[in-house]
Amino acid sequence: MAISLEKGQRISLTKNDPGLSEIMCGLGWDVMQPSKNKVFGRAKAKKDFDLDSSVICLDANQKLADFKDIVCFSNLKHSSGAIIHSGDNLTGLGDGDDEVITINLAQIPDRISRLMFVVNIYKCLEREHDFSLVQNAFVRLVNIAAHQELARYNLSGESYKGMTGMKLAEVYRHNGEWKMVALGDGFQANNLQDIASLYEQ
């Protein structure tokens, strides 16, 4: 049974399953629909709302060695072959996972200790978009071989107005295990380069 995580909660992914290798990270969200009531309705959603998910591969000091260690819509596969991005979902419409990232833990190079899952809003300044227009956002990890959901983090109950970037979760090595921590930290970032700059050497 999947563990439902709270913000800041940590779990071990491999303690009870040392052989765990291939996992899928599913990310989903809905964009707030326009209100029919202009006075009392909820804030209107903007058109062309585009969220981009990425994985930033960091070393033991939480630093990014090379921009090629970011797996995203413009770099769908890590050079090691260990991380593969499904591609960009331009709308966030529909149920289930909007974007999928598959990870082979056994193939991740030793120099990489942490996988930071982040999301940013494409052309956020030009389109005046922020995360207050996003609802029902989640991140989940699935054991591919067993077809079993391991953990899920639902982002709800927090205000992300003015936030255009977000750290969703992190998967990291610790004492021979792979662990996960739920983050849900919003911040201001105009693009993926802004997020990457937080981790540059």
C-alpha positions as protocol buffer text, in pm:
chain_id: "A"
residue {
  index: 1
  type: MET
  ca { x: 0 y: 0 z: 0 }
}
residue {
  index: 2
  type: ALA
  ca { x: 133 y: 342 z: -97 }
}
residue {
  index: 3
  type: ILE
  ca { x: 244 y: 581 z: 174 }
}
residue {
  index: 4
  type: SER
  ca { x: 76 y: 920 z: 165 }
}
residue {
  index: 5
  type: LEU
  ca { x: 343 y: 1173 z: 256 }
}
residue {
  index: 6
  type: GLU
  ca { x: 317 y: 1502 z: 439 }
}
residue {
  index: 7
  type: LYS
  ca { x: 543 y: 1796 z: 361 }
}
residue {
  index: 8
  type: GLY
  ca { x: 892 y: 1729 z: 498 }
}
residue {
  index: 9
  type: GLN
  ca { x: 828 y: 1358 z: 557 }
}
residue {
  index: 10
  type: ARG
  ca { x: 1101 y: 1112 z: 459 }
}
residue {
  index: 11
  type: ILE
  ca { x: 1077 y: 744 z: 371 }
}
residue {
  index: 12
  type: SER
  ca { x: 1319 y: 474 z: 262 }
}
residue {
  index: 13
  type: LEU
  ca { x: 1247 y: 332 z: -82 }
}
residue {
  index: 14
  type: THR
  ca { x: 1487 y: 37 z: -61 }
}
residue {
  index: 15
  type: LYS
  ca { x: 1499 y: -61 z: 308 }
}
residue {
  index: 16
  type: ASN
  ca { x: 1224 y: -320 z: 268 }
}
residue {
  index: 17
  type: ASP
  ca { x: 1308 y: -391 z: -95 }
}
residue {
  index: 18
  type: PRO
  ca { x: 1687 y: -383 z: -144 }
}
residue {
  index: 19
  type: GLY
  ca { x: 1645 y: -508 z: -500 }
}
residue {
  index: 20
  type: LEU
  ca { x: 1431 y: -214 z: -605 }
}
residue {
  index: 21
  type: SER
  ca { x: 1577 y: -73 z: -923 }
}
residue {
  index: 22
  type: GLU
  ca { x: 1331 y: 73 z: -1171 }
}
residue {
  index: 23
  type: ILE
  ca { x: 1086 y: 332 z: -1048 }
}
residue {
  index: 24
  type: MET
  ca { x: 850 y: 569 z: -1219 }
}
residue {
  index: 25
  type: CYS
  ca { x: 787 y: 921 z: -1100 }
}
residue {
  index: 26
  type: GLY
  ca { x: 444 y: 1042 z: -1204 }
}
residue {
  index: 27
  type: LEU
  ca { x: 356 y: 1409 z: -1179 }
}
residue {
  index: 28
  type: GLY
  ca { x: 5 y: 1544 z: -1218 }
}
residue {
  index: 29
  type: TRP
  ca { x: -186 y: 1869 z: -1187 }
}
residue {
  index: 30
  type: ASP
  ca { x: -500 y: 2046 z: -1301 }
}
residue {
  index: 31
  type: VAL
  ca { x: -523 y: 2403 z: -1421 }
}
residue {
  index: 32
  type: MET
  ca { x: -799 y: 2605 z: -1259 }
}
residue {
  index: 33
  type: GLN
  ca { x: -1095 y: 2638 z: -1494 }
}
residue {
  index: 34
  type: PRO
  ca { x: -1237 y: 2982 z: -1578 }
}
residue {
  index: 35
  type: SER
  ca { x: -1514 y: 3098 z: -1349 }
}
residue {
  index: 36
  type: LYS
  ca { x: -1859 y: 3161 z: -1492 }
}
residue {
  index: 37
  type: ASN
  ca { x: -1934 y: 3408 z: -1214 }
}
residue {
  index: 38
  type: LYS
  ca { x: -1715 y: 3713 z: -1269 }
}
residue {
  index: 39
  type: VAL
  ca { x: -1792 y: 3863 z: -927 }
}
residue {
  index: 40
  type: PHE
  ca { x: -1803 y: 3578 z: -681 }
}
residue {
  index: 41
  type: GLY
  ca { x: -1629 y: 3303 z: -878 }
}
residue {
  index: 42
  type: ARG
  ca { x: -1276 y: 3180 z: -832 }
}
residue {
  index: 43
  type: ALA
  ca { x: -991 y: 3348 z: -1011 }
}
residue {
  index: 44
  type: LYS
  ca { x: -990 y: 3289 z: -1383 }
}
residue {
  index: 45
  type: ALA
  ca { x: -734 y: 3056 z: -1530 }
}
residue {
  index: 46
  type: LYS
  ca { x: -513 y: 3184 z: -1807 }
}
residue {
  index: 47
  type: LYS
  ca { x: -494 y: 3011 z: -2144 }
}
residue {
  index: 48
  type: ASP
  ca { x: -182 y: 2831 z: -2263 }
}
residue {
  index: 49
  type: PHE
  ca { x: -81 y: 2735 z: -1910 }
}
residue {
  index: 50
  type: ASP
  ca { x: 226 y: 2511 z: -1947 }
}
residue {
  index: 51
  type: LEU
  ca { x: 407 y: 2341 z: -1659 }
}
residue {
  index: 52
  type: ASP
  ca { x: 745 y: 2180 z: -1722 }
}
residue {
  index: 53
  type: SER
  ca { x: 879 y: 1908 z: -1493 }
}
residue {
  index: 54
  type: SER
  ca { x: 1250 y: 1832 z: -1464 }
}
residue {
  index: 55
  type: VAL
  ca { x: 1497 y: 1624 z: -1264 }
}
residue {
  index: 56
  type: ILE
  ca { x: 1815 y: 1797 z: -1149 }
}
residue {
  index: 57
  type: CYS
  ca { x: 2093 y: 1549 z: -1068 }
}
residue {
  index: 58
  type: LEU
  ca { x: 2311 y: 1671 z: -783 }
}
residue {
  index: 59
  type: ASP
  ca { x: 2629 y: 1549 z: -616 }
}
residue {
  index: 60
  type: ALA
  ca { x: 2678 y: 1477 z: -245 }
}
residue {
  index: 61
  type: ASN
  ca { x: 2722 y: 1850 z: -181 }
}
residue {
  index: 62
  type: GLN
  ca { x: 2391 y: 1929 z: -354 }
}
residue {
  index: 63
  type: LYS
  ca { x: 2570 y: 2089 z: -647 }
}
residue {
  index: 64
  type: LEU
  ca { x: 2503 y: 2059 z: -1021 }
}
residue {
  index: 65
  type: ALA
  ca { x: 2818 y: 1956 z: -1206 }
}
residue {
  index: 66
  type: ASP
  ca { x: 2688 y: 2004 z: -1560 }
}
residue {
  index: 67
  type: PHE
  ca { x: 2370 y: 2135 z: -1720 }
}
residue {
  index: 68
  type: LYS
  ca { x: 2353 y: 1800 z: -1903 }
}
residue {
  index: 69
  type: ASP
  ca { x: 2266 y: 1649 z: -1564 }
}
residue {
  index: 70
  type: ILE
  ca { x: 1922 y: 1808 z: -1592 }
}
residue {
  index: 71
  type: VAL
  ca { x: 1661 y: 1582 z: -1753 }
}
residue {
  index: 72
  type: CYS
  ca { x: 1380 y: 1795 z: -1896 }
}
residue {
  index: 73
  type: PHE
  ca { x: 1165 y: 1858 z: -2204 }
}
residue {
  index: 74
  type: SER
  ca { x: 1473 y: 1964 z: -2403 }
}
residue {
  index: 75
  type: ASN
  ca { x: 1695 y: 1680 z: -2273 }
}
residue {
  index: 76
  type: LEU
  ca { x: 1469 y: 1377 z: -2237 }
}
residue {
  index: 77
  type: LYS
  ca { x: 1736 y: 1119 z: -2149 }
}
residue {
  index: 78
  type: HIS
  ca { x: 2032 y: 1138 z: -1912 }
}
residue {
  index: 79
  type: SER
  ca { x: 2366 y: 1045 z: -2066 }
}
residue {
  index: 80
  type: SER
  ca { x: 2386 y: 741 z: -1835 }
}
residue {
  index: 81
  type: GLY
  ca { x: 2051 y: 615 z: -1962 }
}
residue {
  index: 82
  type: ALA
  ca { x: 1928 y: 597 z: -1602 }
}
residue {
  index: 83
  type: ILE
  ca { x: 1664 y: 872 z: -1627 }
}
residue {
  index: 84
  type: ILE
  ca { x: 1411 y: 916 z: -1908 }
}
residue {
  index: 85
  type: HIS
  ca { x: 1151 y: 1194 z: -1936 }
}
residue {
  index: 86
  type: SER
  ca { x: 821 y: 1122 z: -2115 }
}
residue {
  index: 87
  type: GLY
  ca { x: 807 y: 1467 z: -2273 }
}
residue {
  index: 88
  type: ASP
  ca { x: 611 y: 1785 z: -2222 }
}
residue {
  index: 89
  type: ASN
  ca { x: 238 y: 1792 z: -2148 }
}
residue {
  index: 90
  type: LEU
  ca { x: 124 y: 2132 z: -2272 }
}
residue {
  index: 91
  type: THR
  ca { x: -213 y: 2152 z: -2098 }
}
residue {
  index: 92
  type: GLY
  ca { x: -238 y: 1948 z: -1777 }
}
residue {
  index: 93
  type: LEU
  ca { x: -579 y: 1829 z: -1892 }
}
residue {
  index: 94
  type: GLY
  ca { x: -718 y: 1486 z: -1799 }
}
residue {
  index: 95
  type: ASP
  ca { x: -682 y: 1252 z: -1505 }
}
residue {
  index: 96
  type: GLY
  ca { x: -373 y: 1066 z: -1389 }
}
residue {
  index: 97
  type: ASP
  ca { x: -8 y: 1144 z: -1456 }
}
residue {
  index: 98
  type: ASP
  ca { x: 54 y: 1445 z: -1677 }
}
residue {
  index: 99
  type: GLU
  ca { x: 425 y: 1376 z: -1710 }
}
residue {
  index: 100
  type: VAL
  ca { x: 622 y: 1061 z: -1634 }
}
residue {
  index: 101
  type: ILE
  ca { x: 990 y: 1018 z: -1554 }
}
residue {
  index: 102
  type: THR
  ca { x: 1139 y: 668 z: -1533 }
}
residue {
  index: 103
  type: ILE
  ca { x: 1448 y: 605 z: -1324 }
}
residue {
  index: 104
  type: ASN
  ca { x: 1680 y: 306 z: -1298 }
}
residue {
  index: 105
  type: LEU
  ca { x: 1841 y: 350 z: -957 }
}
residue {
  index: 106
  type: ALA
  ca { x: 2106 y: 86 z: -1029 }
}
residue {
  index: 107
  type: GLN
  ca { x: 2231 y: 278 z: -1333 }
}
residue {
  index: 108
  type: ILE
  ca { x: 2265 y: 618 z: -1170 }
}
residue {
  index: 109
  type: PRO
  ca { x: 2636 y: 714 z: -1168 }
}
residue {
  index: 110
  type: ASP
  ca { x: 2806 y: 714 z: -828 }
}
residue {
  index: 111
  type: ARG
  ca { x: 2885 y: 1084 z: -862 }
}
residue {
  index: 112
  type: ILE
  ca { x: 2511 y: 1159 z: -848 }
}
residue {
  index: 113
  type: SER
  ca { x: 2367 y: 1143 z: -497 }
}
residue {
  index: 114
  type: ARG
  ca { x: 2041 y: 1337 z: -520 }
}
residue {
  index: 115
  type: LEU
  ca { x: 1758 y: 1369 z: -772 }
}
residue {
  index: 116
  type: MET
  ca { x: 1562 y: 1691 z: -729 }
}
residue {
  index: 117
  type: PHE
  ca { x: 1218 y: 1691 z: -892 }
}
residue {
  index: 118
  type: VAL
  ca { x: 1117 y: 2044 z: -987 }
}
residue {
  index: 119
  type: VAL
  ca { x: 845 y: 2217 z: -1188 }
}
residue {
  index: 120
  type: ASN
  ca { x: 849 y: 2559 z: -1349 }
}
residue {
  index: 121
  type: ILE
  ca { x: 591 y: 2754 z: -1549 }
}
residue {
  index: 122
  type: TYR
  ca { x: 677 y: 2820 z: -1913 }
}
residue {
  index: 123
  type: LYS
  ca { x: 670 y: 3192 z: -2006 }
}
residue {
  index: 124
  type: CYS
  ca { x: 540 y: 3276 z: -1659 }
}
residue {
  index: 125
  type: LEU
  ca { x: 622 y: 3647 z: -1683 }
}
residue {
  index: 126
  type: GLU
  ca { x: 486 y: 3699 z: -2033 }
}
residue {
  index: 127
  type: ARG
  ca { x: 161 y: 3516 z: -1954 }
}
residue {
  index: 128
  type: GLU
  ca { x: 131 y: 3632 z: -1591 }
}
residue {
  index: 129
  type: HIS
  ca { x: 101 y: 3277 z: -1459 }
}
residue {
  index: 130
  type: ASP
  ca { x: 182 y: 3143 z: -1113 }
}
residue {
  index: 131
  type: PHE
  ca { x: 108 y: 2833 z: -906 }
}
residue {
  index: 132
  type: SER
  ca { x: -208 y: 2984 z: -755 }
}
residue {
  index: 133
  type: LEU
  ca { x: -373 y: 2870 z: -1081 }
}
residue {
  index: 134
  type: VAL
  ca { x: -271 y: 2507 z: -1023 }
}
residue {
  index: 135
  type: GLN
  ca { x: -480 y: 2263 z: -822 }
}
residue {
  index: 136
  type: ASN
  ca { x: -474 y: 1890 z: -740 }
}
residue {
  index: 137
  type: ALA
  ca { x: -98 y: 1870 z: -793 }
}
residue {
  index: 138
  type: PHE
  ca { x: 80 y: 1552 z: -687 }
}
residue {
  index: 139
  type: VAL
  ca { x: 399 y: 1353 z: -726 }
}
residue {
  index: 140
  type: ARG
  ca { x: 411 y: 974 z: -686 }
}
residue {
  index: 141
  type: LEU
  ca { x: 669 y: 698 z: -709 }
}
residue {
  index: 142
  type: VAL
  ca { x: 586 y: 355 z: -852 }
}
residue {
  index: 143
  type: ASN
  ca { x: 778 y: 26 z: -843 }
}
residue {
  index: 144
  type: ILE
  ca { x: 769 y: -59 z: -1213 }
}
residue {
  index: 145
  type: ALA
  ca { x: 839 y: -432 z: -1177 }
}
residue {
  index: 146
  type: ALA
  ca { x: 570 y: -484 z: -914 }
}
residue {
  index: 147
  type: HIS
  ca { x: 325 y: -231 z: -1061 }
}
residue {
  index: 148
  type: GLN
  ca { x: 297 y: -92 z: -709 }
}
residue {
  index: 149
  type: GLU
  ca { x: 271 y: 268 z: -596 }
}
residue {
  index: 150
  type: LEU
  ca { x: 530 y: 328 z: -325 }
}
residue {
  index: 151
  type: ALA
  ca { x: 458 y: 682 z: -215 }
}
residue {
  index: 152
  type: ARG
  ca { x: 245 y: 981 z: -305 }
}
residue {
  index: 153
  type: TYR
  ca { x: 262 y: 1345 z: -205 }
}
residue {
  index: 154
  type: ASN
  ca { x: -43 y: 1563 z: -268 }
}
residue {
  index: 155
  type: LEU
  ca { x: 22 y: 1936 z: -264 }
}
residue {
  index: 156
  type: SER
  ca { x: -282 y: 2100 z: -114 }
}
residue {
  index: 157
  type: GLY
  ca { x: -384 y: 2347 z: 152 }
}
residue {
  index: 158
  type: GLU
  ca { x: -103 y: 2591 z: 79 }
}
residue {
  index: 159
  type: SER
  ca { x: -100 y: 2921 z: -105 }
}
residue {
  index: 160
  type: TYR
  ca { x: 149 y: 2943 z: -390 }
}
residue {
  index: 161
  type: LYS
  ca { x: 46 y: 3285 z: -520 }
}
residue {
  index: 162
  type: GLY
  ca { x: 340 y: 3458 z: -683 }
}
residue {
  index: 163
  type: MET
  ca { x: 540 y: 3135 z: -698 }
}
residue {
  index: 164
  type: THR
  ca { x: 654 y: 3027 z: -1044 }
}
residue {
  index: 165
  type: GLY
  ca { x: 889 y: 2743 z: -953 }
}
residue {
  index: 166
  type: MET
  ca { x: 854 y: 2452 z: -715 }
}
residue {
  index: 167
  type: LYS
  ca { x: 1065 y: 2178 z: -561 }
}
residue {
  index: 168
  type: LEU
  ca { x: 824 y: 1884 z: -542 }
}
residue {
  index: 169
  type: ALA
  ca { x: 1035 y: 1607 z: -393 }
}
residue {
  index: 170
  type: GLU
  ca { x: 1386 y: 1466 z: -372 }
}
residue {
  index: 171
  type: VAL
  ca { x: 1515 y: 1110 z: -405 }
}
residue {
  index: 172
  type: TYR
  ca { x: 1859 y: 1066 z: -252 }
}
residue {
  index: 173
  type: ARG
  ca { x: 2121 y: 816 z: -135 }
}
residue {
  index: 174
  type: HIS
  ca { x: 2172 y: 771 z: 239 }
}
residue {
  index: 175
  type: ASN
  ca { x: 2379 y: 498 z: 407 }
}
residue {
  index: 176
  type: GLY
  ca { x: 2339 y: 259 z: 117 }
}
residue {
  index: 177
  type: GLU
  ca { x: 1966 y: 321 z: 75 }
}
residue {
  index: 178
  type: TRP
  ca { x: 1758 y: 531 z: -159 }
}
residue {
  index: 179
  type: LYS
  ca { x: 1517 y: 760 z: 23 }
}
residue {
  index: 180
  type: MET
  ca { x: 1254 y: 1017 z: -67 }
}
residue {
  index: 181
  type: VAL
  ca { x: 1153 y: 1343 z: 99 }
}
residue {
  index: 182
  type: ALA
  ca { x: 837 y: 1540 z: 16 }
}
residue {
  index: 183
  type: LEU
  ca { x: 916 y: 1910 z: -28 }
}
residue {
  index: 184
  type: GLY
  ca { x: 647 y: 2128 z: -185 }
}
residue {
  index: 185
  type: ASP
  ca { x: 866 y: 2439 z: -167 }
}
residue {
  index: 186
  type: GLY
  ca { x: 753 y: 2721 z: -392 }
}
residue {
  index: 187
  type: PHE
  ca { x: 979 y: 3003 z: -508 }
}
residue {
  index: 188
  type: GLN
  ca { x: 1018 y: 3256 z: -788 }
}
residue {
  index: 189
  type: ALA
  ca { x: 1193 y: 3142 z: -1104 }
}
residue {
  index: 190
  type: ASN
  ca { x: 1149 y: 3274 z: -1457 }
}
residue {
  index: 191
  type: ASN
  ca { x: 1276 y: 2954 z: -1621 }
}
residue {
  index: 192
  type: LEU
  ca { x: 1468 y: 2632 z: -1566 }
}
residue {
  index: 193
  type: GLN
  ca { x: 1799 y: 2817 z: -1588 }
}
residue {
  index: 194
  type: ASP
  ca { x: 1700 y: 3018 z: -1281 }
}
residue {
  index: 195
  type: ILE
  ca { x: 1636 y: 2696 z: -1090 }
}
residue {
  index: 196
  type: ALA
  ca { x: 1961 y: 2540 z: -1208 }
}
residue {
  index: 197
  type: SER
  ca { x: 2153 y: 2846 z: -1088 }
}
residue {
  index: 198
  type: LEU
  ca { x: 2053 y: 2757 z: -731 }
}
residue {
  index: 199
  type: TYR
  ca { x: 2275 y: 2449 z: -754 }
}
residue {
  index: 200
  type: GLU
  ca { x: 2568 y: 2564 z: -965 }
}
residue {
  index: 201
  type: GLN
  ca { x: 2921 y: 2492 z: -842 }
}
